[in-house]
């Protein structure tokens, strides 16, 4: 198995931050949580005795996390991504018009 040490500059979107809600309150608000999360975004941490026990998020957010995990688990894709980032940072890439010509677009 190949492991890559990839360091990417990532800006964290405030929408992914956790908000906490006690499990008793979550139970009372369960039917309204999908709408609240759709409006506010992010993930909701359901707590019991002050400790997180569940994470609730929109299905879209869940699928995005799964896709990210899949990408991170693909060694070849990560190597290509790392190479692309390195090339972009050092201005070794090619311009868009050249890329389109190369790909016959």
C-alpha positions in Angstrom: 0.0 0.0 0.0 1.3 3.5 -0.9 1.0 6.3 1.6 1.6 9.9 0.4 2.5 12.8 2.7 0.4 15.4 1.0 0.1 18.9 2.5 -2.6 21.0 0.9 -3.5 24.5 1.8 -7.2 24.2 2.8 -9.5 26.9 3.8 -12.1 25.6 6.2 -15.6 26.6 5.4 -17.5 27.8 8.5 -20.4 25.7 7.3 -18.7 22.5 8.2 -18.2 23.4 11.9 -20.1 21.4 14.4 -22.9 22.8 16.5 -23.9 20.9 19.6 -27.4 19.9 20.6 -28.4 17.6 23.5 -29.9 14.4 22.5 -33.2 15.2 24.3 -33.5 18.4 22.3 -32.6 16.6 19.1 -35.3 14.1 19.7 -37.9 16.9 20.1 -36.6 18.7 16.9 -35.9 15.6 14.8 -38.5 16.4 12.1 -37.3 20.0 11.7 -33.5 19.2 11.7 -33.3 18.5 7.9 -34.6 22.0 7.1 -32.4 23.6 9.7 -29.3 21.9 8.4 -30.2 22.7 4.8 -30.5 26.4 5.7 -27.5 26.7 8.0 -25.3 24.0 6.5 -22.7 22.2 8.5 -22.9 19.3 10.8 -24.8 18.9 14.1 -23.2 17.1 17.0 -25.8 15.3 19.1 -24.5 15.1 22.7 -25.3 12.9 25.7 -24.1 14.2 29.0 -22.1 16.9 27.2 -20.2 14.4 25.0 -20.7 14.0 21.2 -22.4 10.6 20.4 -23.8 11.2 16.9 -23.2 13.5 13.9 -26.1 14.6 11.8 -25.6 16.3 8.5 -27.4 16.8 5.2 -27.2 13.9 2.7 -25.3 16.2 0.3 -22.7 16.9 3.0 -22.4 13.1 3.7 -21.9 12.3 0.0 -19.2 15.0 -0.3 -17.4 13.4 2.7 -17.6 10.0 1.1 -16.3 11.3 -2.2 -13.4 13.1 -0.4 -12.5 9.8 1.4 -12.6 8.0 -1.9 -10.2 10.5 -3.5 -7.9 10.5 -0.5 -7.8 6.7 -0.7 -6.8 6.6 -4.3 -2.9 6.7 -4.3 -2.6 7.3 -8.1 -5.2 10.2 -8.0 -3.5 11.7 -4.9 -0.1 11.5 -6.6 -1.5 13.2 -9.7 -3.1 15.9 -7.5 0.1 16.4 -5.6 2.0 16.7 -8.8 -0.5 19.2 -10.2 -0.4 21.4 -7.1 3.4 21.3 -7.2 3.5 22.3 -10.8 0.9 25.0 -10.3 2.9 26.5 -7.4 6.0 26.6 -9.5 4.3 27.8 -12.6 5.2 24.7 -14.6 1.8 24.1 -16.0 0.5 24.9 -19.4 -2.0 27.6 -20.4 -5.6 26.7 -21.0 -5.5 27.2 -24.7 -2.5 24.8 -25.1 -4.3 22.2 -22.9 -7.4 22.4 -25.1 -5.3 22.0 -28.3 -3.5 19.0 -26.7 -6.9 17.4 -25.8 -8.5 18.3 -29.2 -11.2 20.4 -27.5 
